[in-house]
Amino acid sequence: MSNSPALVVTRLLRRVTTAALLCLVGLLLVATAANAHTTLVSMSPADGSLVTVAPEQVVLTFDNVIQAVGDAVLVTDPNGASVTEGAPVVLDDTVTQKLTPLTVPGRYAVSYRVVSADGHPVERALSFYYLQKTDPTPSPTPTPTSSSRGSPIVVWVVVGAAVILTLGVAVAWRRRSESQ
């Protein structure tokens, strides 16, 4: 029994197509497993936010459960001094780090290293800004005097601009008159 060239080509194409599909499925499975690492969903205070009330803790929320092994959260003030108090507390997908009272206004750096449920370490650096809220004290309102009629500089700038504009118009008008 002899195989025709068309039959050989058809069988070869089927085998190549089947092998290519199996490779594609394998690659998709590997890529999905590689992307399954835990990621940060939110931080309180939020990353890059400005807070006027000093937070007592930083709360990190992840998209997967965090292992309570080898986790670390470090929060430092604008001078680089640590303001973390004790070890972080892990509860399912949330890591909470207590803070000492914040006294220095500025950027607070938050860095963490946690272990995801699949055993992979996850780390990242974030920050928030703290600005102490102060009670506004009323400032005395200046009373107008008869000599306060505006800044003399502003008056001279306006007069100078008017003179230059007038001279420019006069020169343009004269040149136009001479060319006619």
C-alpha positions in Angstrom: 0.0 0.0 0.0 1.5 3.3 -1.0 1.0 6.6 0.6 0.1 9.5 -1.6 2.1 12.8 -1.1 -1.2 14.6 -0.2 -1.9 12.0 2.5 1.6 12.4 3.9 1.4 16.2 4.0 -2.0 16.0 5.7 -0.7 13.7 8.4 2.3 15.8 8.9 0.2 19.0 9.3 -2.0 17.3 11.8 1.0 16.2 13.9 2.6 19.7 13.8 -0.7 21.4 14.7 -1.2 19.0 17.6 2.3 19.6 18.9 2.0 23.4 18.6 -1.3 23.4 20.5 0.2 21.2 23.3 3.1 23.6 23.5 0.8 26.6 23.7 -1.3 25.0 26.5 1.9 24.2 28.4 3.2 27.7 28.1 -0.2 29.1 29.3 -0.1 26.9 32.3 3.4 27.9 33.2 2.7 31.6 32.7 -0.4 31.4 34.9 1.5 29.7 37.7 4.3 32.3 37.5 1.8 35.1 37.8 0.1 33.7 40.8 2.3 35.6 43.3 0.7 37.7 46.0 0.3 41.4 45.3 -0.5 44.4 47.5 -4.1 45.6 47.0 -4.1 48.6 49.4 -2.2 50.3 52.1 -3.6 52.5 54.9 -2.5 55.3 54.9 -2.5 55.1 51.1 0.7 55.1 49.1 1.7 58.7 48.3 -1.1 60.2 50.4 -1.0 63.2 52.7 -2.3 62.7 56.2 -2.8 65.4 58.8 -3.7 63.0 61.6 -0.8 60.8 62.7 -1.7 57.2 62.0 -1.2 54.7 64.8 -0.6 51.8 62.4 0.1 50.9 58.8 -2.3 48.3 57.4 -1.3 46.3 54.2 -3.9 44.3 52.4 -3.0 41.7 49.9 -4.9 39.7 47.3 -3.9 36.3 48.9 -3.3 34.9 52.3 0.0 35.8 53.9 2.1 33.3 55.9 2.9 34.5 59.4 6.6 33.5 58.9 9.5 35.9 58.3 7.3 38.9 57.7 8.8 42.4 58.2 7.4 45.9 57.9 9.7 48.9 58.5 8.4 52.5 58.7 10.9 55.3 58.9 10.4 59.0 59.5 11.9 61.7 57.2 15.2 61.5 59.2 15.5 57.7 58.6 14.6 56.8 62.2 12.3 53.7 62.6 8.8 54.4 64.0 7.7 50.8 64.0 6.6 49.3 67.3 6.8 45.6 67.8 6.4 42.9 65.2 3.8 43.0 62.4 0.5 41.1 63.0 -0.7 38.8 60.2 -4.3 37.9 59.8 -5.2 36.1 56.6 -4.5 38.7 53.8 -3.8 41.6 56.1 -0.6 42.7 57.8 -0.8 45.4 60.5 2.2 47.2 61.8 1.8 49.4 64.9 3.7 52.8 65.0 5.2 55.0 67.7 3.6 58.5 67.8 4.7 60.4 64.7 6.2 63.8 65.6 8.2 64.8 62.5 6.4 66.2 59.5 7.4 64.9 56.1 7.7 61.7 54.0 7.5 58.4 55.8 8.9 55.4 54.0 7.1 52.0 54.3 9.0 48.9 53.2 7.7 45.4 53.7 8.8 41.8 53.1 6.1 39.1 53.5 5.8 35.5 52.6 2.8 34.6 50.3 0.8 31.4 50.7 2.8 29.8 48.0 6.0 30.4 49.9 7.4 33.2 47.7 8.7 36.4 49.4 7.0 39.6 48.3 8.7 42.9 49.0 8.0 46.5 48.0 8.7 50.1 49.2 5.9 52.7 49.5 5.5 56.0 51.3 3.0 58.5 52.8 3.4 62.1 53.9 2.5 63.4 57.4 1.8 67.0 58.0 1.0 68.0 61.5 -2.4 69.8 61.6 -2.1 73.0 63.6 -4.9 75.1 65.0 -5.1 78.2 62.9 -4.6 81.3 65.0 -6.2 84.4 63.7 -3.7 86.8 62.3 -4.3 90.5 62.8 -5.9 92.2 59.9 -4.0 95.3 58.7 -6.0 98.5 58.8 -5.9 100.5 55.7 -4.2 103.9 55.9 -4.6 106.9 53.6 -1.1 106.3 52.2 -1.7 102.7 51.0 -2.8 103.3 47.4 -1.0 100.3 45.8 2.5 99.4 45.1 4.6 102.2 43.4 6.4 99.6 41.3 3.1 98.4 39.7 2.2 102.0 38.9 5.6 102.6 37.2 5.3 99.3 35.2 1.8 100.3 33.9 3.0 103.8 33.0 6.1 102.4 31.3 4.0 99.9 29.3 1.6 102.7 28.2 4.5 104.9 27.1 6.1 102.1 25.1 2.8 101.2 23.5 2.1 104.8 22.5 5.6 105.2 21.0 5.2 101.9 19.1 1.9 103.1 17.6 3.3 106.5 16.7 6.3 105.0 14.9 4.2 102.5 13.0 1.8 105.2 12.0 4.6 107.5 10.8 6.2 104.7 8.8 2.9 104.0 7.2 2.4 107.6 6.4 5.9 107.9 4.8 5.4 104.8 2.6 2.3 106.2 1.0 
